[in-house]
Amino acid sequence: MKKSFLKFPLKLILAVLVLGSSFSAIAQEKLGGLALYTVRDAMGKDAKGTLQAVADAGYKNIEAAGYENGTYYSMSPTAFKAMLKELKLKPMSTHQSSITLDKADVMFADAKAAGFKYFVVPVPPMGYFKYYQETQSMGMTCSNEELATILTTLGKKAKTYGLKLLYHNHDFEFKKDKDGIVPIEYLLENTDPKYVNFQMDLFWVTKAGADPVDYFNKYPKRFKSWHVKDMDDEGRFAPVGNGNIDFEKILANKKLSGMKYYMVEQDRTFNMEPLEAIKVSRKALKQIGFK
């Protein structure tokens, strides 16, 4: 066997080895990020195993949604950072709805220690977010001016910790309020991009009846991050590629939007397990052209 192997030309042997290496590289290709809110239940049961599954699915970045009492998923910020490094996942951003002006220093220090670059305020903070059970809708109890002031204060402080502050939208920010003002437009026009920018949730913008590209044109470079999730025929969350949102059109305007990174998110996966849904979305990302 050894003698017959040696009869093969050296160039052929090297070509086979290189080809095999290329196939391996393709199989291990990583792109995009996952918002861990998608797999929140699994993270609560087995954080490391779930993160390994996220890495195995082909994602390279993560966005946390599990900060509590100074820990990320019951781990110290440095321990969480070390686990992500071991699994070759990059901590890009963290959603922390419990942020307040009084807690900001501690939270920003923890986020920095965990290795995050972006701190995302996912809803109006300080108890101003409101969910109306009777209409199953969302809103806020503060004024647009109050929210802009809070975000500006937080953004300035975040910058001193080397973090970039983003505000994440749902649908209500893209609808006119009782005074005829569109909250997201007020925030965009009354915050300084040096301190405050935005994470656009493509699903919720579409749900509100707005066009993401229209906002990229009107407010260029302000949307540093996207939440990428699809919408089915019933208006429900769907894996990327299994719905009706025109991601190709949106992606063609990436530069205009100012997007630096994106996160796949699916708040509910219905008849599909979350860890299976993220694989479906990951496959579609590549087909659509996300990198």
C-alpha positions as CSV (number, residue, x, y, z in Angstrom):
1,M,0.0,0.0,0.0
2,K,2.8,2.4,0.9
3,K,4.7,1.6,-2.3
4,S,1.7,2.2,-4.5
5,F,1.0,5.5,-2.7
6,L,4.5,6.7,-3.5
7,K,3.9,6.2,-7.2
8,F,1.4,9.1,-7.2
9,P,3.0,12.4,-8.5
10,L,3.8,14.8,-5.7
11,K,1.8,17.6,-7.4
12,L,-1.3,15.4,-7.4
13,I,-1.0,14.6,-3.7
14,L,-0.5,18.3,-2.8
15,A,-3.5,19.2,-4.9
16,V,-5.7,16.8,-3.1
17,L,-4.5,18.1,0.3
18,V,-5.2,21.7,-0.8
19,L,-8.6,20.8,-2.1
20,G,-9.5,19.1,1.1
21,S,-8.3,22.1,3.1
22,S,-10.5,24.3,0.9
23,F,-13.6,22.2,1.5
24,S,-12.9,22.3,5.3
25,A,-12.6,26.1,5.2
26,I,-15.9,26.4,3.4
27,A,-17.6,24.1,5.9
28,Q,-16.3,26.2,8.8
29,E,-17.1,29.6,7.3
30,K,-18.5,32.0,9.8
31,L,-20.6,35.1,9.1
32,G,-23.1,37.4,10.8
33,G,-24.3,37.3,14.3
34,L,-27.1,35.9,16.5
35,A,-29.1,37.8,19.0
36,L,-29.2,35.4,21.9
37,Y,-32.7,36.4,22.8
38,T,-33.7,33.9,20.1
39,V,-32.3,31.0,22.2
40,R,-33.0,32.5,25.6
41,D,-34.6,29.4,27.1
42,A,-31.7,27.2,26.0
43,M,-29.2,29.8,27.3
44,G,-30.9,29.6,30.7
45,K,-30.4,25.8,30.8
46,D,-27.0,25.3,29.2
47,A,-25.2,28.5,28.2
48,K,-22.0,26.9,27.0
49,G,-23.8,24.1,25.1
50,T,-26.1,26.6,23.4
51,L,-23.2,28.9,22.5
52,Q,-21.4,26.0,21.0
53,A,-24.5,25.2,18.9
54,V,-24.6,28.9,17.8
55,A,-20.9,28.6,16.7
56,D,-21.5,25.3,15.0
57,A,-24.5,26.8,13.1
58,G,-22.0,29.2,11.4
59,Y,-22.4,32.5,13.3
60,K,-19.3,34.5,14.3
61,N,-20.8,37.3,16.5
62,I,-23.3,37.4,19.4
63,E,-25.6,39.9,21.0
64,A,-26.4,39.2,24.7
65,A,-29.8,39.5,26.2
66,G,-29.1,38.0,29.6
67,Y,-27.6,40.6,32.0
68,E,-28.7,40.4,35.6
69,N,-27.1,41.4,38.9
70,G,-23.8,42.1,37.3
71,T,-23.6,38.9,35.4
72,Y,-24.2,37.6,31.9
73,Y,-26.1,34.4,32.0
74,S,-25.0,33.9,35.6
75,M,-21.3,34.4,34.6
76,S,-19.1,37.3,35.6
77,P,-18.4,39.6,32.6
78,T,-14.8,38.3,32.3
79,A,-15.9,34.7,32.6
80,F,-18.5,35.2,29.9
81,K,-15.9,36.9,27.7
82,A,-13.5,34.0,28.2
83,M,-16.2,31.4,27.3
84,L,-17.0,33.3,24.1
85,K,-13.3,33.4,23.2
86,E,-12.9,29.7,23.8
87,L,-15.8,29.0,21.4
88,K,-14.5,31.6,18.8
89,L,-17.5,33.8,19.2
90,K,-17.2,37.6,19.3
91,P,-19.2,39.7,21.8
92,M,-20.5,42.5,19.6
93,S,-23.4,44.0,21.5
94,T,-25.6,43.6,24.6
95,H,-29.3,44.4,25.1
96,Q,-29.9,45.7,28.6
97,S,-33.4,47.0,29.2
98,S,-32.8,47.5,32.9
99,I,-30.4,50.4,32.3
100,T,-31.0,53.6,34.4
101,L,-29.1,56.7,34.9
102,D,-28.1,55.6,38.4
103,K,-27.0,52.1,37.2
104,A,-25.2,53.3,34.0
105,D,-21.7,53.3,35.4
106,V,-21.8,49.8,36.7
107,M,-23.6,48.4,33.6
108,F,-21.2,50.1,31.2
109,A,-18.2,48.9,33.1
110,D,-19.6,45.3,33.0
111,A,-20.3,45.5,29.3
112,K,-16.8,46.8,28.6
113,A,-15.3,44.0,30.7
114,A,-17.3,41.4,28.8
115,G,-15.7,42.7,25.5
116,F,-18.8,44.4,24.0
117,K,-18.4,47.3,21.6
118,Y,-22.1,48.4,21.5
119,F,-24.5,48.9,24.3
120,V,-28.1,48.6,23.0
121,V,-31.1,50.2,24.8
122,P,-33.8,47.8,23.6
123,V,-36.9,49.7,24.8
124,P,-37.6,53.1,26.5
125,P,-35.7,52.6,29.8
126,M,-36.3,53.7,33.3
127,G,-39.8,52.0,33.4
128,Y,-41.1,54.1,30.5
129,F,-41.8,51.1,28.2
130,K,-45.4,50.0,28.2
131,Y,-47.1,46.8,26.9
132,Y,-50.9,47.1,26.5
133,Q,-52.3,43.7,27.1
134,E,-55.8,44.6,25.9
135,T,-54.6,45.6,22.4
136,Q,-51.4,43.6,22.4
137,S,-49.4,46.7,21.5
138,M,-46.4,48.5,22.7
139,G,-45.7,52.1,23.6
140,M,-44.0,54.5,26.1
141,T,-45.2,56.7,28.9
142,C,-42.5,59.3,28.6
143,S,-42.4,62.1,26.0
144,N,-40.2,62.0,23.0
145,E,-38.1,64.8,24.5
146,E,-37.6,62.9,27.7
147,L,-36.4,59.8,25.9
148,A,-34.1,61.8,23.7
149,T,-32.6,63.4,26.8
150,I,-32.1,60.1,28.6
151,L,-30.5,58.5,25.5
152,T,-28.1,61.5,25.1
153,T,-27.1,61.3,28.8
154,L,-26.5,57.6,28.5
155,G,-24.7,58.0,25.2
156,K,-22.2,60.5,26.6
157,K,-21.5,58.3,29.5
158,A,-21.1,55.2,27.4
159,K,-18.5,56.9,25.3
160,T,-16.3,57.5,28.3
161,Y,-16.3,53.7,28.7
162,G,-15.3,53.1,25.1
163,L,-18.8,51.9,24.2
164,K,-21.2,53.0,21.5
165,L,-24.8,53.5,22.4
166,L,-27.7,52.3,20.2
167,Y,-31.4,52.5,20.5
168,H,-33.4,49.5,19.2
169,N,-36.9,50.0,17.8
170,H,-40.2,48.2,17.8
171,D,-43.2,49.2,15.7
172,F,-44.6,52.0,17.8
173,E,-41.6,54.3,17.3
174,F,-42.5,54.4,13.6
175,K,-46.1,55.4,14.0
176,K,-47.4,58.9,14.7
177,D,-48.2,59.5,18.4
178,K,-51.1,61.5,19.8
179,D,-49.4,64.7,18.8
180,G,-48.8,63.6,15.2
181,I,-45.1,63.1,15.8
182,V,-43.2,59.9,14.7
183,P,-41.0,59.1,17.7
184,I,-38.1,57.6,15.8
185,E,-37.9,60.7,13.7
186,Y,-37.9,62.9,16.7
187,L,-35.1,60.8,18.2
188,L,-33.0,60.9,15.0
189,E,-33.4,64.6,14.7
190,N,-32.8,65.4,18.4
191,T,-29.8,63.2,19.3
192,D,-26.2,63.7,18.3
193,P,-24.7,60.8,16.3
194,K,-21.5,61.3,18.3
195,Y,-23.4,59.8,21.3
196,V,-26.5,58.1,20.1
197,N,-27.2,55.9,17.0
198,F,-29.7,53.2,16.2
199,Q,-30.2,49.5,15.8
200,M,-33.0,49.0,13.2
201,D,-35.2,46.0,13.7
202,L,-36.2,45.3,10.1
203,F,-39.2,43.2,11.2
204,W,-40.7,45.9,13.4
205,V,-40.2,48.6,10.9
206,T,-42.0,46.6,8.3
207,K,-44.7,45.7,10.8
208,A,-45.3,49.4,11.3
209,G,-45.8,49.9,7.6
210,A,-42.6,51.8,7.0
211,D,-39.8,51.2,4.5
212,P,-36.3,50.8,6.0
213,V,-34.7,52.2,2.8
214,D,-36.8,55.4,3.1
215,Y,-35.2,55.9,6.5
216,F,-31.7,55.2,5.3
217,N,-32.2,57.9,2.7
218,K,-33.7,60.4,5.1
219,Y,-31.2,59.7,7.9
220,P,-28.1,58.2,6.3
221,K,-25.4,56.6,8.5
222,R,-27.5,56.5,11.6
223,F,-28.4,52.8,11.7
224,K,-25.2,51.1,12.8
225,S,-26.8,47.7,13.4
226,W,-29.7,45.7,12.1
227,H,-31.9,43.0,13.5
228,V,-32.5,40.7,10.6
229,K,-35.7,38.6,10.9
230,D,-38.4,37.8,8.5
231,M,-42.2,38.1,8.5
232,D,-44.6,35.4,7.2
233,D,-48.0,35.8,5.5
234,E,-49.7,36.1,8.9
235,G,-47.4,38.9,10.0
236,R,-45.6,36.6,12.4
237,F,-41.8,36.1,13.0
238,A,-40.2,33.8,10.6
239,P,-36.7,32.4,9.9
240,V,-34.7,34.6,7.5
241,G,-35.7,33.6,3.9
242,N,-39.0,32.0,5.0
243,G,-41.0,35.3,4.8
244,N,-41.8,38.3,2.7
245,I,-39.2,41.0,3.7
246,D,-37.1,42.1,0.7
247,F,-33.7,41.7,2.3
248,E,-31.9,42.0,-1.0
249,K,-33.3,45.5,-1.5
250,I,-32.4,46.5,2.1
251,L,-28.9,44.9,1.9
252,A,-28.2,46.9,-1.3
253,N,-28.4,50.0,0.9
254,K,-26.1,48.8,3.6
255,K,-23.6,51.6,3.1
256,L,-26.2,54.3,3.1
257,S,-27.7,53.0,6.4
258,G,-24.3,53.0,8.1
259,M,-24.7,49.4,9.2
260,K,-21.5,48.0,10.8
261,Y,-23.0,44.6,11.9
262,Y,-26.2,42.7,12.0
263,M,-27.9,40.1,14.2
264,V,-30.4,37.4,13.3
265,E,-33.2,37.4,15.7
266,Q,-36.5,35.6,16.0
267,D,-38.5,36.4,19.1
268,R,-40.7,33.3,18.7
269,T,-40.1,30.3,16.5
270,F,-43.6,28.7,16.8
271,N,-43.5,25.1,15.5
272,M,-39.7,25.1,15.0
273,E,-37.1,24.7,17.8
274,P,-35.0,27.9,18.1
275,L,-31.7,26.0,17.6
276,E,-33.2,24.7,14.3
277,A,-34.6,28.0,13.2
278,I,-31.2,29.7,13.6
279,K,-29.7,27.1,11.1
280,V,-32.4,27.9,8.6
281,S,-31.7,31.6,8.9
282,R,-28.0,31.2,8.7
283,K,-28.3,29.3,5.4
284,A,-30.5,32.0,4.0
285,L,-28.1,34.8,5.0
286,K,-25.5,33.3,2.6
287,Q,-28.0,32.9,-0.2
288,I,-29.2,36.5,0.1
289,G,-25.7,37.9,0.1
290,F,-25.0,38.8,3.7
291,K,-21.4,38.6,4.7
